[in-house]
Amino acid sequence: MRTSLPLLAAALLACSALPALATPCGQQVGALQRRLDSVGAVRVAGLEPGHTLTAGSAKALPRALAEVPRDPQLKPTRENVAAARLLIREAQAEDQEGNQRACENILTDAKRLIGALP
């Protein structure tokens, strides 16, 4: 009995170091982060310290859109990209707490801020 308690504690400790299972919201967070690290986002907001460029997204636009969005809020700006990065951190925290609805709502706001990146 005494040896099984330390073994159980060691097993629990080892399992806690494993990565969490991917959630739908967590996958959306990853996709949005890749979008913010794309060449189009860098053209809008500039390359920030600690960020690397990602390339080869199948969903990326081949070039910037020629027309201006009808809604001025859809035009991405440096400030909106920075605010979206903060919202993504909040969404990650909600996802880690298991609050999927809050995570999805925060991501929706972040997507609105980003708009249509080139």
DORODREN-133504 format. One record per residue (C-alpha): residue in one letter; x, y, z. Coordinates in steps of 0.25 Angstrom, whole numbers, m for minus. Example, Ala and Ser with C-alpha at 12.3 -4.5 7.8 and 13.67 -1.06 7.14 Angstrom:
BEGIN
  res     px     py     pz
    A     49    m18     31
    S     55     m4     29
***
This chain:
BEGIN
  res     px     py     pz
    M      0      0      0
    R     11     10      3
    T     18      7    m10
    S      6      9    m18
    L      3     23    m13
    P     17     29    m18
    L     14     21    m31
    L      1     27    m32
    A      6     41    m29
    A     17     39    m39
    A      7     35    m50
    L     m2     47    m47
    L     10     56    m48
    A     15     50    m61
    C      1     51    m67
    S      0     66    m64
    A     12     69    m72
    L      5     63    m85
    P     m1     74    m94
    A    m16     76    m93
    L    m25     70   m103
    A    m27     79   m115
    T    m41     86   m114
    P    m48     92   m126
    C    m46    106   m120
    G    m31    103   m118
    Q    m30     99   m132
    Q    m37    112   m136
    V    m27    120   m127
    G    m15    113   m134
    A    m21    116   m148
    L    m23    131   m144
    Q     m9    132   m139
    R     m4    127   m152
    R    m12    137   m159
    L     m6    148   m151
    D      8    143   m154
    S      5    143   m169
    V     12    152   m179
    G     m1    160   m181
    A     m2    163   m166
    V     13    167   m166
    R     10    177   m177
    V     m1    183   m169
    A      5    183   m155
    G     19    181   m157
    L     28    169   m151
    E     27    170   m136
    P     38    164   m127
    G     37    150   m125
    H     28    147   m137
    T     32    138   m149
    L     26    138   m162
    T     17    126   m167
    A     15    124   m181
    G      8    114   m190
    S     m6    115   m185
    A    m16    109   m194
    K    m26    120   m190
    A    m17    132   m192
    L    m21    142   m202
    P    m12    142   m214
    R    m11    157   m214
    A    m17    169   m207
    L    m31    172   m211
    A    m32    184   m220
    E    m45    189   m215
    V    m47    196   m201
    P    m56    188   m192
    R    m70    195   m190
    D    m69    195   m175
    P    m57    203   m170
    Q    m56    194   m158
    L    m52    182   m167
    K    m40    189   m172
    P    m28    183   m164
    T    m19    193   m156
    R     m7    192   m148
    E    m16    195   m135
    N    m26    185   m139
    V    m16    174   m141
    A     m9    177   m127
    A    m23    177   m121
    A    m26    164   m127
    R    m13    158   m122
    L    m18    162   m108
    L    m31    156   m110
    I    m25    143   m115
    R    m17    142   m101
    E    m30    144    m94
    A    m37    133   m103
    Q    m25    123    m99
    A    m28    126    m85
    E    m42    123    m86
    D    m39    110    m94
    Q    m30    105    m83
    E    m41    108    m73
    G    m50     99    m81
    N    m59    111    m85
    Q    m62    108    m99
    R    m73    118   m101
    A    m65    130    m96
    C    m53    126   m104
    E    m61    125   m117
    N    m68    139   m114
    I    m54    145   m112
    L    m49    139   m125
    T    m61    145   m132
    D    m57    159   m127
    A    m43    157   m131
    K    m47    152   m145
    R    m55    165   m147
    L    m43    173   m143
    I    m34    167   m153
    G    m43    168   m164
    A    m39    164   m178
    L    m23    162   m177
    P    m16    162   m191
***
